[in-house]
Amino acid sequence: MSPLTAKKVAVGSSNPAKIAAVRSAMARLAPEAAIIAIDVPSSVRAQPWGERETRRGAIERARAAIAAADAELGIGLEGGVIDDGAGLELVSWVAVVDRDGRVGLASGLRFMLPTVTAEKLRDGGELGDVMDELFNTTQSKKATGAVGLLTDGFVTRSDAFADLVAMACARFLFRELYS
């Protein structure tokens, strides 16, 4: 039996890729849990910039989701971009919160974005829209995401986020180690 005993897990998003990631991780970590998707605000820009803003967006989504659904766990997933001077990178954060306010965090899915995206993002564009334009597609952020497009489907947004969801659950799987 899984150490995650949550019967209700709220995902702070209506994005199918993010919901699929949570469903995938919870199928193993909390197989009895009902997964409730709730579109909640992240309290950050539509395209977060930097680690802090992206992490804050994930935490705020998780907190808003758990409150809105009266769930045992709330999960927030947020993708952002980082400019470290060598080019733009994609980064993702996942936050899991419980009713007592404890927060589990994980980050990853970090890789360089094409040079052509930088100007459009710096001008206020959102990565999903920029990628849709580059690849002549629509709503990629709700499907394979930038990572799926740029790896030719080898890694999808859901796949990568599912691993982060599991990592963010570590503090709830082994509570005694995180006291």
N, C-alpha and C positions, 0 to 999 in steps of 0.2 A: 504494500500500500504506500502511496506517495506521501511524503511528509507535508505536502500542501493540502490542507483540508478544506480549502475554500470551496463553497458551493456556488458562489456567484462572483464572477470576475468581470469588471467593467473596463472596456477599452475606450479610451478617449479619442475616438475617431470613427468616421464612417467610411474611411478609405479601405477598399477591399483588400489591398496588399497588406496593410497593417493588421487588419482583422485576421487574415489568413495566417500571418506570422504568429499571432497570439494563439489562435486555435491549434496550430502545429505544436507549439511549445506546451500548451496546457493539456493537449491530448496525452502527453507522457507525464507531466508534472502534477496535474490535477485533473485526471480524466473524468471525474464526477461533476466538475464545475460547469455551470452554464456560462457561456460567454455572451455578454451584453455589449453591443456597440452603441456608443453615444457620441454624437458630434458635439464636442465641447471646444471652447476657445483655448488657445495655447498661451495667450497673453504676450506673445512675441510677434515679430513681423512675419508675414507670409513666407518670406525667405530669410530664415535666421542666419546671422553672420557670427561666426566664432563659436568656440566651445561653450562659453558661459551662456550665451543666449540660446543655443540649441539645447543644452542641458536643462535650462530653466523652462523652455517650452515643453520638454518631456515631463518634467516634474509637475508643472501646472496642469497639463492634460490629465495626468494620473490623478491628481487631487480633485480636479473637477469631475472626473468620471466616477470616482468612488463616492463622492458626495451625491451626484445626480442619480446614481443607481442604487444607493444603499447596499453596496457590495462589500465583500470581505477584502478584496484586492482591487486596486485601480491601476491600470497600465497606460502609460503615455509613451508614444514613439514619435521622435522628431528627427528630421534630417536637416542639415545645415551646410554651410560652406565656410571654409577657413582660407584666409589669404596670409600665408606665412612669408611672402616675398618671393617664393620660388614658383608661384602659380597657385591656382585655386584647387582646393581639395574638398571632396565630399566627406562629411562626417555624420554619424548617426548616434543618437542617444536614446536609451530606453530607461524609464523610471517605473518602478513598481512600488506602490504605497499600500499600507494596511490601515485599518481603522484607528490604530494607536499612533499613526503619524510616522511610523518607521518608513524609511525610503531605501530601496535597493536600486543601484545604478549600474549601467553597463554602457560602454561606448565601443564603437568599431566601425566597420564598413568604411574605412578611410582610404581614399585613393585620389590620385590626380585627375582633375577634370581637363577636358580638351581646352587648349588655349583660346579657341574661338568662343567659348562660353563666358570667359572672364569679362569682356567688355559689356555684354548683355546683362550679366548679373550685377555688375557694378552700376549699371544704369537703372537698376531697380527691377530687373526681370526675376522671375521665379524659375528655379532649375527645371522643374517639370515642363513648363512652357517652352523654355529654351531647347530642351532635349526634343520635345515634340517637333519643333521647327527644324532642328538639325536632321532628324530622322524621318521627317514627313509622316508623323503619326499623331494620335490624339490620346490624351489622358494616360500617358505612360506612367505617371506617378501613381496611378491606381492599379497598375499592372506590374510589369517587370522593373520599372523605375530606371533611373540613369544607369545604375549598375548593371541591370539586365541588358539595356541597349548597348552599353560600352563593352560588355563581355560576350556579346552575341548570344545571350541567353544562358551562358554557363552558370552565372549567379543571378538570382532574381532578388528583388527587393524583399519579398516575403521570406525567402531562404535566409538572407543575411539578418533580417530583423528577428527571425525566430531564434537564432542562436543568441542574440543580445537579450531577448526576453528571458531565456533560460538563465543566462548569466546574471541578470538583474534580480532573479528569484533566489540566488544563492543565500542571501541573508535570511530568507524565509524558510529555505530548505534546511539550513543549519543554524537556527536561531541561537543556540548555545555558543556558537563560535563568534557571533556578532554582538554579544551583550555589552 
